[in-house]
Amino acid sequence: MTWTVLYTTAAQRDVKTIRKRYPHLLPRLSAIDAQLQQDPQAPGQGYHALLGDLSGHYSRRLDNFHRVVYRIERPDVVVVSCLGHYGDS
């Protein structure tokens, strides 16, 4: 099954910022996007289920600080953030 990866308006702004300020993160972001299209919960891909206010969301590491935060709304994967660490920029 192929999943559709959608980006919220905030996540789209984050991608623009990554292109301008953090171009070294683009290959990793592209790899994460490809993984999400294949299977957002495949074992061994390093995703983490989040707790608290972000319960129902998952994250994947872009680098030591930045995370891709997303939720699954079958058959879509909705990316809500690409910069910062769970909402802290």
N, C-alpha and C positions, 0 to 999 in steps of 0.2 A: 504494500500500500504506500502510495506517495502522499505526503501531507502537504498542505498549503501553508506557507509561512507568511503571515501578515505582520506588518509593523504599525504600531500605534503612531499617532502624530508625534508624540514625545520621542519615541524610538527612532523615527525618521530624522528628527533633529539631531539625535545622538549620532546617527550614521553620518550626517553631514559634518558634524564636529570631528568625528574620527577621521574622515577624509582630509580635513584641513589641518588638524592639530596632532593626530596620532596615526599617520598613514602606515606605520609599522604594524598596527593592529588589523589592517584590512585582510591580510591572508588568513588570520585566525578567525575573524568574523565570517569570512566566506566559508571556511571549513565548518564552523558551527552551523551556519545556515544550511549547508548541504546535509549535515548530520540530522538536523531537525526535519528536513524534507523526507529523509529516509525513515527515521524512527526516533521521535523525541525522547523515548524512554529506553533505548537499547542499552543492555548491560555493558559496562566497561567504557562508557563514553564520558564519565566524569561529571555527571549532572547531580545536583543536590536538590532535594525537596526542601522548600523553605517553610518556616514556622511563623507563628504570631500573625501580624497584620498581613503578611505575604503568604499565608497558608493557601495552598492550591497552586502556588507558583513554583517554578524550578529555576535553577541558575546554572550557568556554565561559565567557566573562567576564561576571560580574554587575556589577562595578565595578572600580576600579583594584586592589583587593586580593582580593575574594571571587570564587571560581570555582565553577561547577557541574561536578563530575567524574562521568563516567558510563562505562559499558561497554556494548557491544552483545552481546546474547545473543538472536539471532534467534528469534522475532519481537519480542522485548522489548528495551527500553532500560532499564538499571538505573542509577539515580542513586545514587551512593555518598556524595556530599558536596555541600553547598551553601554552606558558609561556609569562610572561610580561604583560604589559597593552597597547594593541594596538601597538605593535612593540617596546616598551621600555622595555628592560630586566633589 
